[in-house]
């Protein structure tokens, strides 16, 4: 239809019945395209391919790749996962008989045993009515008597090398804990040495550690929420050797460097003879006034697609032990996951914190996600098939 645009909107000259039909057909086509989109998203999420790009989740990957809001990305992921078990609703959606707003609500409560009835019933309801139906079908709250039986026990083994937990939590609260662990588990990076992801149980343990670390970092009382790390001066300088947390646990050099970037800890720097040569302040190493400037500038983690704003760390592009200054031009905000990704998983950062930053994968390839434009040949076919054909039907 190129070249047909003269004065005004080219569709104004068409009969109203054709425009009405075109709107309905184009909307149905949009539903079909979105149905395919969420299906592909579900497959990409199921294979966890997004981890190759350093993303913390499929939603974060979509934010970076497509430039959409996090809420939009989360809905695409959620609906895509839900439709995998609801083929009847998925079919109706792909045919344009159910709108995105209705499908989004239906996937919240429909099941394999109810989807056929709901898919038919929802076509005669408004999107608002379907949303109300979804809200009314949420699971009831746990009984208070059940909640009173909740418990959690913790203990160390004799050598204080292993920390143990055992407990039970009622269903509703347990679902919250499970979801938090699952979300944190999906943010656990791959093994930096072997370039693989650990077993599920190992990653779940790492997820609990991340949640606890975030809570500790937000504690307003530095004296009570304090972890003492002993580390050799040369370990921080050259990145070789080990350090140790007071009580016996050993740290790798990079873990010690990451903690010393911007952590709530008391660093006891030791010389080659093992004697302390300096004791860091029991607070964040970055002054509060500078930390406020960094957070105001960065507005959360700077990794593409990551929208975390809480429990963020200030990372030195050039580590302070290597002469990097603790100032605005050398500090950038990263969440805990991406801070570990940079220190322990081989990622690097180039550029200026006050301008553009480029994240470099372990294999040396820069990661620059941008929403792709529609390819010319795809756009032409789309226009020909969805616009011209629809309007010609009534000619």
PyMOL commands that set and color helices and strands:
alter all, ss='L'
color gray80, all
select helices_A, chain A and resi 16-46+49-53+58-66+70-83+87-94+100-106+115-122+127-136+144-147+171-185+200-217+233-238+253-261+288-298+320-322+328-330+336-344+376-392
alter helices_A, ss='H'
color red, helices_A
select strands_A, chain A and resi 151-156+163-168+227-232+242-245+250-252+265-270+276-279+313-316+331-334+348-351+357-360+366-367
alter strands_A, ss='S'
color yellow, strands_A
deselect
rebuild
show_as cartoon
